[in-house]
């Protein structure tokens, strides 16, 4: 009896101590739950908010018809690919880069459609003009990029033709599709001529550099130091992180090469160079490319934090991927904190400020 009483007395202080701790534990539990709910609400808000998309393609009805004639299947109605009204009404865009696919007319698959180079030039001009007509419908929200093949003899002429058009602000270069091999001296010379022209005329360049082939540190340094560094005033947007999509060895090498040069060259570090995140995370079931693993998403997140969120721009590569799905993948799979994700989707190119050509601005640090 006495032992029982003695036992209870010894345990009584501990019991009351636990009773005091319990409310604190409950408080911390609900605090964590609340923080999770707030974070989830923030993600939901970002998913539902309008955004700036820095890589959108619209195709003219003529190009769609011509592409179908080569055997290319299209899974949706034509206006999904060509209607700027449908795009702006249904994709929740505050603004977008509308990027021409005119260079397709210079590829082998389209060569049977035109009689000669002059005919091809007219097809290219027609497609670039279609993009200008789309931008003209939403001039305060859209920025047009015309496209050329830098190897064609009329490339400079077409750039000069597009230059006065207020709805064609930038230049898209798709080097793999155009057959550009930067190891070939003549190709390199012609590419430098185009980049030099763009830098001199204040025309920003959206550059698709590789088709997904292996790029090591040496090849990455060659890209930045031999192809980009000589063009001091070039405003550059690197499509798909420089490759064909996904965050793999080639994309990592190109970004690391940028970082090395930026760290050793103060002038280069202040240049207007941006990385477009279209296709950076490949989803399961996508037929062109391996799905991006969680480990790769983590690596990309760390690299974005290391270089600075301001250098990275949301982009979807519509109609390859929808705007909503592209946003969702970045929001849910990148290991960025709430503020970093908010900043990422607040980022927009200085081109949306409608500045005059040649007035590129460095992104915020």
C-alpha positions as CSV (number, residue, x, y, z in Angstrom):
1,X,0.0,0.0,0.0
2,X,2.7,2.3,1.0
3,X,4.7,1.3,-2.0
4,X,1.8,2.0,-4.3
5,X,1.3,5.4,-2.8
6,X,5.0,6.1,-3.0
7,X,5.1,5.0,-6.7
8,X,2.3,7.4,-7.5
9,X,3.9,10.2,-5.8
10,X,7.2,9.7,-7.7
11,X,5.3,9.6,-11.0
12,X,3.0,12.5,-10.4
13,X,5.5,15.3,-11.3
14,X,6.4,13.5,-14.6
15,X,2.7,13.1,-15.4
16,X,2.1,16.8,-15.0
17,X,5.2,17.6,-17.0
18,X,3.9,15.5,-19.8
19,X,0.6,17.3,-19.6
20,X,2.4,20.6,-20.0
21,X,4.5,19.3,-22.9
22,X,1.5,17.8,-24.7
23,X,-0.2,21.2,-25.6
24,X,3.2,22.4,-26.9
25,X,3.5,19.4,-29.1
26,X,-0.1,19.8,-30.4
27,X,0.7,23.5,-31.1
28,X,3.8,22.6,-33.1
29,X,2.0,19.9,-35.0
30,X,-0.8,22.3,-36.1
31,X,1.9,25.0,-36.8
32,X,3.6,22.6,-39.2
33,X,0.3,21.6,-40.8
34,X,-0.6,25.2,-41.2
35,X,2.8,26.0,-42.9
36,X,2.3,23.1,-45.2
37,X,-1.2,24.3,-46.1
38,X,0.1,27.8,-46.7
39,X,2.9,26.5,-49.0
40,X,0.4,24.4,-50.8
41,X,-1.9,27.3,-51.2
42,X,1.0,29.4,-52.6
43,X,1.7,26.6,-55.2
44,X,-2.0,26.5,-56.1
45,X,-2.1,30.2,-56.4
46,X,1.0,30.2,-58.7
47,X,-0.5,27.4,-60.8
48,X,-3.7,29.3,-61.3
49,X,-2.1,32.7,-61.9
50,X,-1.2,34.0,-65.4
51,X,2.4,34.0,-66.3
52,X,5.0,35.0,-68.9
53,X,5.9,32.2,-71.3
54,X,9.2,32.7,-73.1
55,X,8.9,29.9,-75.7
56,X,5.6,29.5,-77.6
57,X,5.2,28.4,-81.2
58,X,2.3,29.3,-83.5
59,X,2.2,27.8,-87.0
60,X,0.4,29.4,-89.9
61,X,-2.4,27.3,-91.6
62,X,0.0,27.1,-94.6
63,X,2.8,25.6,-92.6
64,X,0.4,23.1,-91.0
65,X,-0.8,22.0,-94.4
66,X,2.7,21.8,-95.8
67,X,3.9,19.9,-92.8
68,X,1.1,17.4,-93.1
69,X,2.0,16.9,-96.7
70,X,5.4,15.6,-95.6
71,X,3.7,12.9,-93.4
72,X,3.8,14.7,-90.1
73,X,0.8,13.8,-88.0
74,X,-1.1,16.4,-86.0
75,X,-3.1,15.2,-83.0
76,X,-5.3,18.3,-82.5
77,X,-7.5,20.6,-84.6
78,X,-5.5,23.1,-86.6
79,X,-6.5,26.1,-84.6
80,X,-4.8,24.6,-81.6
81,X,-1.5,25.2,-83.4
82,X,-2.3,28.5,-85.3
83,X,-4.9,30.5,-83.3
84,X,-3.4,33.3,-81.2
85,X,-6.9,34.1,-79.8
86,X,-7.3,30.5,-78.5
87,X,-3.8,30.7,-77.0
88,X,-4.4,33.9,-75.2
89,X,-7.9,33.0,-74.0
90,X,-7.2,29.5,-72.8
91,X,-3.6,29.3,-71.6
92,X,-3.6,32.0,-68.9
93,X,-0.7,34.0,-70.3
94,X,0.2,37.5,-69.2
95,X,2.6,37.6,-72.2
96,X,4.6,35.3,-74.4
97,X,7.4,35.0,-76.9
98,X,5.8,33.9,-80.2
99,X,8.5,32.0,-82.0
100,X,8.5,31.4,-85.8
101,X,9.0,28.0,-87.3
102,X,10.0,29.4,-90.7
103,X,13.3,27.6,-90.6
104,X,11.5,24.3,-91.2
105,X,11.2,25.3,-94.9
106,X,15.0,25.0,-95.1
107,X,15.0,21.4,-93.9
108,X,15.3,18.3,-96.0
109,X,11.7,17.2,-95.3
110,X,10.3,20.4,-97.0
111,X,12.6,20.5,-100.0
112,X,10.0,19.0,-102.4
113,X,7.6,21.9,-101.7
114,X,9.7,24.7,-103.4
115,X,11.3,24.9,-106.8
116,X,14.5,26.8,-105.8
117,X,16.1,28.9,-103.1
118,X,14.2,32.0,-104.1
119,X,10.9,30.0,-103.6
120,X,12.2,28.8,-100.3
121,X,12.9,32.4,-99.2
122,X,9.4,33.4,-100.0
123,X,8.0,30.5,-97.8
124,X,10.3,31.6,-95.0
125,X,9.2,35.2,-95.3
126,X,5.5,34.2,-95.3
127,X,5.9,32.3,-92.1
128,X,7.7,35.1,-90.3
129,X,5.0,37.5,-91.4
130,X,2.4,35.2,-89.9
131,X,4.1,35.5,-86.5
132,X,4.1,39.3,-86.9
133,X,0.4,39.2,-87.6
134,X,-0.2,37.2,-84.4
135,X,1.8,39.6,-82.3
136,X,-0.1,42.5,-83.9
137,X,-3.3,41.3,-82.3
138,X,-1.8,41.5,-78.7
139,X,1.1,44.0,-79.2
140,X,1.3,44.8,-75.4
141,X,1.6,41.2,-74.4
142,X,3.4,39.4,-77.1
143,X,7.0,39.5,-78.5
144,X,7.6,38.1,-81.9
145,X,10.7,36.1,-83.0
146,X,11.4,35.6,-86.7
147,X,13.4,32.6,-87.8
148,X,16.1,31.9,-90.4
149,X,18.7,29.3,-91.4
150,X,22.1,30.9,-90.9
151,X,23.6,28.8,-93.7
152,X,21.2,30.1,-96.4
153,X,22.5,32.8,-98.7
154,X,19.5,35.0,-98.1
155,X,19.7,34.8,-94.3
156,X,20.9,38.4,-93.8
157,X,18.5,39.7,-96.4
158,X,15.6,38.1,-94.5
159,X,16.8,39.5,-91.2
160,X,17.1,43.0,-92.8
161,X,13.5,42.6,-94.1
162,X,12.2,41.7,-90.7
163,X,14.1,44.4,-88.8
164,X,11.8,47.3,-89.4
165,X,8.7,45.3,-88.4
166,X,7.7,46.4,-84.9
167,X,6.1,43.0,-84.2
168,X,9.2,41.0,-84.9
169,X,11.6,41.8,-82.1
170,X,13.9,38.8,-81.8
171,X,15.6,36.1,-83.9
172,X,15.2,32.3,-83.4
173,X,18.0,30.1,-84.4
174,X,17.5,26.3,-84.4
175,X,21.0,25.1,-85.2
176,X,20.4,21.3,-85.2
177,X,17.3,21.6,-87.5
178,X,19.2,23.9,-89.8
179,X,22.1,21.5,-90.1
180,X,24.7,23.8,-88.5
181,X,27.8,22.0,-87.3
182,X,29.9,24.5,-85.3
183,X,33.0,22.3,-85.9
184,X,32.9,23.2,-89.6
185,X,34.7,26.5,-90.2
186,X,32.3,27.7,-92.9
187,X,29.3,27.0,-90.7
188,X,31.0,28.8,-87.8
189,X,31.8,31.8,-90.0
190,X,28.2,32.1,-91.2
191,X,26.8,31.7,-87.6
192,X,29.2,34.5,-86.4
193,X,27.9,36.7,-89.2
194,X,24.3,36.3,-88.0
195,X,25.2,36.7,-84.3
196,X,27.3,39.8,-85.1
197,X,24.4,41.3,-87.1
198,X,22.0,40.6,-84.2
199,X,24.3,42.2,-81.6
200,X,24.9,45.3,-83.8
201,X,21.2,45.8,-84.4
202,X,20.0,45.1,-80.9
203,X,18.1,42.0,-81.9
204,X,17.9,39.4,-79.1
205,X,18.5,35.8,-80.1
206,X,16.6,32.7,-78.9
207,X,19.1,29.9,-79.5
208,X,18.4,26.2,-79.7
209,X,22.0,24.9,-79.7
210,X,22.1,21.1,-79.6
211,X,19.9,18.1,-80.4
212,X,20.8,16.4,-77.2
213,X,24.2,15.0,-78.2
214,X,26.9,14.7,-75.5
215,X,28.5,18.0,-74.5
216,X,31.5,17.8,-72.2
217,X,33.3,20.7,-70.4
218,X,35.6,21.3,-73.4
219,X,32.7,21.5,-75.8
220,X,30.7,23.8,-73.4
221,X,33.7,26.1,-73.0
222,X,34.0,26.2,-76.8
223,X,30.3,27.3,-77.1
224,X,30.6,30.2,-74.6
225,X,34.1,31.4,-75.4
226,X,34.3,30.9,-79.1
227,X,30.7,31.4,-80.2
228,X,29.1,33.8,-77.7
229,X,31.9,35.7,-75.9
230,X,33.0,37.6,-79.1
231,X,29.5,39.2,-79.4
232,X,29.6,41.6,-76.5
233,X,26.2,43.3,-77.0
234,X,24.3,40.1,-77.8
235,X,21.1,39.5,-75.7
236,X,20.8,35.7,-75.5
237,X,18.0,33.3,-74.5
238,X,19.2,29.7,-74.4
239,X,16.3,27.5,-75.4
240,X,15.7,24.3,-73.4
241,X,18.8,25.0,-71.2
242,X,20.8,24.7,-74.5
243,X,19.8,21.2,-75.4
244,X,16.8,19.3,-76.7
245,X,15.1,19.0,-73.3
246,X,15.7,17.3,-70.0
247,X,18.4,18.1,-67.4
248,X,21.2,15.8,-68.3
249,X,24.9,15.8,-68.9
250,X,24.8,18.2,-71.9
251,X,22.6,20.8,-70.2
252,X,24.7,20.6,-67.0
253,X,27.9,21.1,-69.0
254,X,26.6,24.1,-70.8
255,X,25.3,25.8,-67.6
256,X,28.6,25.0,-65.8
257,X,30.5,26.4,-68.7
258,X,28.5,29.6,-68.4
259,X,29.2,29.8,-64.7
260,X,33.0,29.3,-65.2
261,X,33.2,32.1,-67.7
262,X,31.0,34.4,-65.6
263,X,33.2,33.9,-62.5
264,X,36.4,34.8,-64.4
265,X,35.1,37.5,-66.7
266,X,33.4,40.5,-65.1
267,X,32.2,42.0,-68.4
268,X,30.6,38.7,-69.4
269,X,28.9,38.3,-66.0
270,X,26.9,41.5,-66.6
271,X,25.5,40.4,-70.0
272,X,21.8,39.8,-70.7
273,X,21.9,36.0,-70.9
274,X,18.9,33.9,-69.8
275,X,18.1,30.2,-69.6
276,X,14.7,29.1,-70.9
277,X,13.2,26.2,-68.9
278,X,11.0,24.8,-71.6
279,X,11.3,21.0,-71.6
280,X,13.7,21.1,-68.6
281,X,11.6,18.4,-66.9
282,X,10.5,15.6,-69.2
283,X,7.3,13.9,-68.0
284,X,6.7,10.1,-68.0
285,X,5.3,8.8,-71.2
286,X,6.8,11.6,-73.4
287,X,7.9,9.8,-76.6
288,X,11.0,12.0,-77.3
289,X,13.4,11.7,-74.4
290,X,13.8,10.0,-71.1
291,X,11.7,11.2,-68.2
292,X,13.6,13.5,-65.8
293,X,14.4,11.8,-62.5
294,X,13.9,13.3,-59.0
295,X,17.7,13.4,-58.6
296,X,18.0,15.5,-61.8
297,X,15.3,17.8,-60.6
298,X,17.2,18.3,-57.4
299,X,20.4,19.0,-59.3
300,X,18.7,21.6,-61.5
301,X,17.2,23.3,-58.4
302,X,20.6,23.6,-56.8
303,X,22.0,25.1,-60.0
304,X,19.2,27.6,-60.3
305,X,19.9,28.7,-56.7
306,X,23.6,28.8,-57.4
307,X,23.5,31.0,-60.6
308,X,20.5,33.0,-59.4
309,X,16.7,32.6,-60.1
310,X,16.7,35.9,-62.1
311,X,18.6,34.2,-65.0
312,X,16.0,31.5,-65.5
313,X,12.7,32.1,-67.3
314,X,9.5,30.0,-67.4
315,X,8.9,28.6,-70.9
316,X,6.6,25.8,-72.1
317,X,7.5,25.1,-75.8
318,X,3.8,25.2,-76.5
319,X,2.2,23.3,-78.4
320,X,4.7,20.5,-77.5
321,X,3.7,21.0,-73.9
322,X,0.8,22.9,-72.5
323,X,1.5,26.0,-70.4
324,X,-0.4,24.5,-67.4
325,X,1.4,21.2,-67.4
326,X,4.8,22.9,-67.8
327,X,4.1,25.2,-64.8
328,X,2.9,22.3,-62.7
329,X,6.0,20.2,-63.3
330,X,8.3,23.1,-62.3
331,X,6.3,24.0,-59.3
332,X,6.0,20.5,-57.9
333,X,9.3,19.0,-58.9
334,X,11.8,21.7,-58.4
335,X,13.2,21.9,-54.8
336,X,13.0,25.6,-54.5
337,X,11.5,27.4,-51.6
338,X,8.3,29.4,-51.8
339,X,10.0,32.7,-52.4
340,X,12.2,31.3,-55.1
341,X,9.3,29.7,-57.0
342,X,7.4,33.0,-56.7
343,X,10.3,34.9,-58.1
344,X,10.8,32.3,-60.9
345,X,7.3,32.8,-62.2
346,X,7.5,36.6,-61.7
347,X,10.5,36.7,-64.0
348,X,10.0,38.2,-67.4
349,X,12.2,39.2,-70.2
350,X,13.1,42.9,-70.4
351,X,11.6,42.7,-73.9
352,X,8.1,42.9,-72.4
353,X,8.9,46.4,-71.2
354,X,8.8,47.4,-74.9
355,X,12.2,49.1,-74.8
356,X,13.9,50.2,-78.0
357,X,16.2,47.7,-79.8
358,X,19.7,47.6,-78.5
359,X,18.8,48.5,-74.9
360,X,19.2,45.1,-73.3
361,X,19.2,45.2,-69.5
362,X,21.0,42.9,-67.1
363,X,18.6,40.8,-65.0
364,X,18.2,41.6,-61.3
365,X,20.9,40.0,-59.2
